[in-house]
Amino acid sequence: MEIDTDTYDKIIETHNDVKHVRAGIDKMSCQLDDHEKRIRVLEKCSIEDHEERIRVLEERQNRWLGRNAFLGLAVVVVLQLAGIVVQIIR
């Protein structure tokens, strides 16, 4: 029994899709294992450790927010300058 080219291509495409899905499932499984390990570690930590971790995370979040605000302001300034340049050119 011979398989035509279209059918063969669909079989190969389906096979590749299955490999891609399996790789995604494996990746998610590894991520779940990592999360479970972190949860076990956190369960063993004291309240003081949790409070310190929260403080560090809040500081990191504030730094990122500050950077993003600065970048947002820089983008606005660049866009305003671009608008001025366009008006001058016209």
N, C-alpha and C positions, 0 to 999 in steps of 0.2 A: 504494500500500500504506500503510495507516494503522497507527500503532503505538499500542497501548493505553497508558494512563497509567502502569500499573505497570512496563511494559517501559521506557518513556521515563525514568521515575524511576531505574530500575536503570542505564540507560545513563549518565545524568547523574552518578549516584553513582560509577560505575566511572571515568568521565572525571575526576572530582574526585580519586579515589583515585590515579589515574595521575599527575595533576599533583602531588599531595602526595609521592608516591614520587620523582618526578623532582627535585623541590625538595630532598628529603633527599639524593639522590645528588649533586646539585650542591654542596650544603653539605659533604658528606663529601669530595668531590673538592678543594674549596678547603682544607679542613683538612689533607688529605694534602699538598697543595702547600706549605702553611705548615710542616708538620713536616719535609718534605724540605729546605726552605730552612734551617730551624733546624739540621738535621743537618749540612748543608754548612758552616754557620758554625761549629758545634762542632768539626767535623773540622779546621778551620783553626786552632783555638785551641791554645794551649800547655797543658802539664800544669798549670802554675801557675794559668792562667785557669780550668781545670776545677776545681781545688781550691778556688779562691775562690768559684766558682759553687756548689759543693757546700756550702761553709761558709755562704753566704748562705741557701741553701735550708734547711739545717738550722736556722739561727736563725729563719727564718720559720715553719718547722714547730713549733719549740719555743714560739714566741709563740702560735700557733694552739692548740696543746695546752694551754698555760696558760690561755688565754681559755676554751676549752671546759671545762676542769676547773672554773674559777670559775663558769661558767654552770651546769654540772651541780650544783655545790654549792648555788648559789642556788635552783635548781629543787627540790632536796631540802628545803631550808629552807622554801620556800613551801608545799610539799606537807605538811610536818610541821605548819606553822602552820594550814593548812587542816584537817588532821585534828583538831587541838586545838579549832579553832572549831566543827567539826561535833560534837565530843564535848560542848562547852559548851552548844550549842544543844539537844542531846537532853536 
